[in-house]
Each structure stands twice: as structure tokens, then as C-alpha cells.
Amino acid sequence: MRLALAPTRHDESSEGESASLLPGDGNPVTPHERKILALLKADEARHIDEIVEQLEAGMSSFEIFAALFELERAGKVRQLPG
């Protein structure tokens, strides 16, 4: 399984809303999700095993998979074939 950052949506903020660098519905990013997003680049896919390898010292594999699931559900990353 390979993961990539989802393309950024160019929605304009309505008056009174704060802007965000991350696409999505305004849900705050958890510390675990932030660590995963820091490893990903918009123009480069990463294999899930690489992500687990790099983060396993500070997070359990369960926490990594749960954070990846939430990021995918929020549209911040997407799973690629292959």
C-alpha cells in the first residue's frame, strides 16, 4: 500500500473563518497525524512500511494505522494502487 497527500482544495474561506494549510473540514490534526503528515510530500508517494519504520520508535503500529485511517477519512491523504 502506498500513501500520498491528497491534492489541496482551493476553497475560499468565508468571512470569520480561519485559514488552514491543510485541506479538510476544519477538524484539528492530532499529534500523531501531524507526525505522519510531516513525513509525506505532496508530489511523492510513500509506502506504508516506510512510515511505520520511521515512526515506530514513538508510536505503536496501531496508533500509526489509526492516524492514517483518520487522515484518509478526512481527505488529507489517499491510498494509491500498488
N, C-alpha and C positions, 0 to 999 in steps of 0.2 A: 504494500500500500504506500502510495506517495501522497504527500500533502503540499498544498500551495496556498498562499494568501489569496483570498477572493478579490476580484477587481473592485476598486474603490467606486462607490456610487457618488455621483456628483449632485446630490440633492442639496438645495439651498436650505439654510436654517430659517425657521420662521422667527418672527420678532420675539425676543425674550428667551430664546433657547440658546444654550451654549454650544459652541462648535466642538467637534471631536476629530482627531486624526484617524480614528478607527471607524470603519463602516459599521453599521448595525442599528439597533433600535434604541440606543441610548443606555442599555444595561451596562453597569460598571464592569470592568475587566478585573478578574480576581488575580492575586499574585501569581498563582500557578499559570493562568492563561497568559499573563504578561511575560513570564519566562519563556513560554513556548513561542509567543509572537516575536520575541527578541531574537530567536534562532532563525526565523523564516525571513526570506527576502521575497519581494513581490514578483520578481522575474525568475525565480529559481524554485523548483520542486525539491522537497527533502523526503527521504524515506523515513517511515515511522520508526524504524530501528535506530537510525541516527539520532533522532530526537530523544528516544528513550535512553540511549547510551550517554548522551551529553547531560541529561537531567537526572539520571538515576541516583546520583550521589545525594541530591537534595530532595527528591520526590520519589514516592513509590510508583511502580508501573500503573497501579490502579488510579492514582491521582493524575498521572500524565494522560491516560486514556480518557478519564472523566473530563479533564480540561479540554482535550482535543474534541471530544464529543460536543461539549457546550460551545466551543468556538465554531464548530461546523454548523451546529444548530442555529447559531446567531448569524451565520453567513460571513464570518470573519476568515475562515479557512475553508478549503474544499478538497475533497479527496479526488485524486486523479487515477485513471486506469493505469495498470502496470505496476 
